[in-house]
């Protein structure tokens, strides 16, 4: 769909429930991505089957035995996802890293496919940033905005050039726990800002918020604010 091949890359675990957002997200990325690569972290539901139904390339980390990276070794999963997505994108291609509850939306009335097509043609930028809107109501009409939640004010890169320069080899840091980052530590970041936003649906349902809170507490082993 773009001049240069764009691959959507997901690290997923148990996102197939009817109260989740995976189908909505996959429908969204098919509007502006040429291919979808998924690393399935041993899901015990139909996550892999749902992704396959959307034409995704699915790679399972743990053979479905329910033991995955969560809270222990996200780096290895992210490294594998990068390698698979970069291979699918090719030398001149790009990678869009997203979660199973991320939906890309226009902010200037321009469809995502048009926004992305122009961005991928850049010969200067190696990455593109987009703000994250943490939705806080099931209907998507409210966003949390306070001292703890400011992702909408600080756009982060979600689109990366798969091969930023000839001969570049990705390297990953020592950190293995949660939120190790989508990109290798040696990625040569030259970042632009897209006229778009990512709707983050993961906190919109109060039940999901409580589940996330408990999950992060268990993984981090420390107090945090929901």
N, C-alpha and C positions, 0 to 999 in steps of 0.2 A: 504493500500500500504506500510505501515511501520510496524515494529515489535510492536511498541506502536501506538495506534490510534492517528492520527493527524487531527484536525478539523480546517478548514479555517473559520475565523470569520470576517464579514463585517458589518459596519454601513454605509448604503447607502441612498441616496436621489436623485431621478431623474437622473439616470445614463444610461438609456436605449436608448438614441439617437444614430442614426447610426454614428454620428461623435464622439461618446464617446468610451470608451474602455472596457466596462463591459463584453461583450462576449469574448473578447480576454483574459481578466483577469480570467474569470471563466474557460475557456479552459485550461489556464495555471495551476491553482490550482488543477484541476482534475488530473493532471499528478502526483502530489505528495501528495495530501491530501485524507483522507478517507471519509470525510464528509464536508459539507458546511453549516454554520449557518449564516443567514442574519437577521439583525434588520433593517427593512425598515422604514425610518423616514417620513412617510406620503407622499410617492412619488405620484405625479400626472401624471406620465407617466407609461410605462410598465416595470419599474424596477423589481417589484415583479414577474411578469409573466416570464421575462427573467430568473431570478434566479431559479424559479420553473422548467423551461425547462431544466436546468442543474442539476436538482435533489437536489437543495438546500432546506433546512428547512427555511422558511420565517416567520418572526414575525413582524407584523406591529404595530408601536408605536401609531399612531394617527387615525387609521381607515380610512386613505386616505383623511382626511379633509384639508390637506395642512399645518397644524400647527405642527411643530416638535421642536426638541431641539435646532436647529441651532442658535448659538449666545446667548443662555440663559441657557441651562442646559444639556451640553454634558455629565456631570458626570452620570446622571441617565441612559442615553442611553448606555454609556460604561459599567456601572455596570450590566445592564440587559444583554448586549452582553456577558460579561464575564461569568455570571451565566449560560446562555444557552449553550455557547460553552464548558464550563468546564463540565457540565452535559453530553453533547454529547461525550466528550473526555474520560471520566471515570477517575478512580484513577491514572492509569499509563499513561494516555494520555497527549497530547500536544495541544497547540492552536497556530495557525499562524494568527496574526492580520494583515490585509491588507486593503487598500482602493480600491475603484472601478477603480483606474487608476494605480495600481501596478502590475508589471509583474516580477516574479522572474527569473533571468538569471544566468547561470553558469559563473564563471570567470576563471576556471581552466580546462575547457573542460569536466567537470563531470556533467551529467544530474542532475537537481534538485532532482529527486526522489532518486538518489543514495546518494547525499549529505545529504538530510534530513533523510534518513534511518539510516545512521551512527550516525547522531547527536542525533536522538531520543533515541538511545540506551545508551546514556551517563548516568552514575550513579553519576556524579559529578555536571555537569551544570544544572541549573534550567531555563536557558534562552540562546538563541543564537542570536547574533547580525549580521546584514547585512548592508552594506552601501547603501545609496539611491542615484541613479543617476537621477538628474533633467534634463530630456531630453528637448531640446530647439528647435528642428526642427521637423516638421510633419513626416519626414521619419525616425526619431529616430537616426540620425547619429551625432547629435551635443548635447553637454551637457553644461549647464551654469556653469562656474567656475570663481568666483570672490570673493570679500570680503564679499558679502552678501549671497552667495550660496555655502555652504561648507559641505553639508550633505554627499558627497562622501568621505570626509576626516574623518568623525566621525560616524562610524557604531553604530547603535542603535538596541536594542533588539526588534525583531518582533515575535520570537517564545518563548513561555512560557510553562512551565510545569503546567498542570491544577491543580495538587495537589502536590506542592513542598515538603510537608512533611505531615504525617498523622495528621489529626485534625486541619490543618491550615484553618482559616476563612478569606476571603478577607475583607479589609477595605478600604474605599475611603475617600479622603480628602475633605476639604470644598470648594475647587475651582470648579466652575460649568461652566465657560465660555469655549472658544475655546481651543483646544489642552490640555485637562486635562490629557492626557496619556492613554495608552491602559491597563495598569496594575494597580492593587490596590497599595496604598501607602505603605502597609506593606509586599509587595512581597519580599521574601528573594532572592535577585538577585545574582546569581553566573553565570556569563555570559561568553560564548565562542564566537568565531568568525567563521562564515561559509565561505567556499570558493565560495561565490555567491554574487550577487548584486540584488537590486530591481530597475528595470527601472520605473521611475515615469513619466508617460505620461501626467499628468495633465497640464503641461505648454508647451507642444510641439506645440500646436495650438495657434497662436497669439490671436484669438478670445476668446479662453478659458482663456488665461492669463488675458485679460481685464476683463472678467466676474469674475474671482477669485479676482482680485484687488478690484473691486467694492464691491464684497461680503464681503471681509475681512474688508474693510473700514466701511461698514455699521455695521458689527458685533462688531468691536473693537472701532469704534467711534473716531479713531485717525489716523494720517498720517502714512503710511507705504510705503515701496518700492516694486514695482511689481517684 
